[in-house]
C-alpha cells in the first residue's frame, strides 16, 4: 500500500495494514511471537513515525494557509467592489417627485448635485396584441391532420433609436426556410387549452415577447418585453390552416417623454424621449414610475453623507477583522510538547482526548510566517502613505479623522474613527479628493503601488499575497489533494516517497523476524521430538 504523491492528505498510517496479518507462532516454544515481534517493530518504526508526523504537520500548515487565503481573498473581493466609485459614493434624491412615487433616482459617482423639476408626459410602454379564435384554430389544425406548428419571432431594428422597430409573431404549418423557429407537436394535445399553454411556453422562451392565455375568454395576449415605439404584428403568411386566428386588438408601444429643468444652472432639457423608463441623466439613473399628468414636480440630488460614512465604517470593520485574524495566526505560539499523534498512539486514546491533543498540536504552525507578516506590515504602511495629486489637507487617511488604535489598545493595529465630524466634513467639503483618497486607480498596470488610492493598494497587496500563498501551499481548488507544484506539495511528495520506502523496509524486517522465529519454532519442535524419542528409549530398558 503506497502513499501516492498527490493522493488525499487524510490517510491512515500505511504500516498498520501489516499488524493485522495472522501468523501462528509459539506452538512449540510457548512464546507470544506476535507480541515480541510487534515490540521489536515498534523500535524499528521510529523513523517512519517521525516522517508521518512531519507529513501531518505540513498538511495542517497547508490547511492554515488555505484558511488565511480564504480570508484574504474575501477581503480582496470586497475591496474590488468598494473601490468602484459607483459603490463607494452614494447620492440621495428627495422631494415631491420622489415622495409622490413619480420617479426613483440613483446617483452615480459623477452625479450633478442640485435642484431639478421634471414633467413626465408619458412613460414608455410595450406593444400588445390580443389574438382570438385559438380554439377554432386548434380544431382546424386537428381536422386537417396538421402535425406540426412552427413558431418564429422576427425583429427589425431601427438604427436611429437602436431598438426594435417591429416585432412579428410568425406562425406557419410549413417549415420555414430559417433555422430559428420553435415547433409544437399538435398531435399530442387533445384540447385547445393545453395547445394554447404550449404556444404560450414557446413564445415566452424567445425572450422577446411575453404571452398569456385566458382560457375563459379564449384569447391570447402577447406583449413585447421591451418598451418603446415598437409595432407588434402577427404573420400567418396566408396559411389557410391558420385562417381562424385573428388579431382582436392591438396597442402601439410608446416611448417615454420627459422634460427636466436644472434649476441650479438654469438649463432646460425639453421633450427628451427614451425607449425605456430607466435612463442616464447628468450622472443619475432616473427611473420613471408614472406620468405627472402635465404637472411639474421637483426633486433634489445631494450627497448621501450617511451612506458614505457607513461605507467607511464597513471598510474599517472588514479591515479590522482581517488584521486581527492574521495577527492572531502569526503570533500564535508553537507547542512542541504536542507533536502529531501516530496511529498507534490514537488507537490507545479516547476520541475526545485525541481532539484536544490535535488542537494543541496545530497551534503556531504559521508563527512569524514571512508571507502573512509582510502583508500585515505592508497594508499598515500603505494605509498611511500619502496619495499623490491630492491636496495636502486630504491626502492621508488621518486627515479624514481615521486613525489606528494605540499599541496598548490594539496590538493588531486596528482602525477607528477618531473624529466622525472631521470625516463628515471631508466628505461634504471635498468629496472628489475624499473619493480619490480611497478609490483612485491608475489604468496603467505598471503604476507604482504608492501612486494608487488606499483601496487599490490593498487590492494589489492582497493579490500579490495570495499568489505567494498559492506558490507555497498550492491552489485553493486542491481541496482533497495537495498541489504537487507548490513548495509544501513538493515536500509532502518527498516525504511520501520516503514513507513508502520506509514502509517497504519495515515489511522486510517484519518478515525476517517471523522467518527467524519460525526457524526457532522448528528447532525447538525438533528438539522436543528428539527428547521424546530418547525418553521413550530410556523408558523401554
Secondary structure, DSSP 4 states (H G I P E B T S, - for coil): ----TTSBS----GGGGGGG------TTT---HHHHHHHHHHHHTHHHHHHHHHHHHHHHHHHHHHHHHHHHHHHHHHHHHHTSHHHH--EEEESHHHHTTSEEEEE-TT---EEEEEEEEE--B--EEEEE-HHHHHHHHHHTT--EEEEEEEEEEETTTTEEEEEEEEEESS--SSS--EEEEGGG-SSHHHHHHHHHHHHHTTSSEEEEEETTTTEEEEEESS-SS-EEEEE-TT-GGGTT-EEEEEE--B-EEEEEEETTTTEEEEEEEESSSEEEETTEEEEE-S--TT--EEEEEEE-HHHHHHHHHHHHHHHHHHHHHHHHHHTPPP-TTSPPPPHHHHHTS-HHHHHHHHHHHTTTTTTT-HHHHHHHHHHHHHHHSPPTTS-GGGSSGGGGTEEEPPTTT-TT--EEES-HHHHHHHHHH-HHHHHHHHH---S-TTS-GGGS-HHHHHHHHHHHHHHHHHHHH--TT-SSB--TTSHHHHHHHHHHHHHHHHHHHHHHHHHHHHHHHHHHHHHHHHHHHHHHHHHHHHHH-
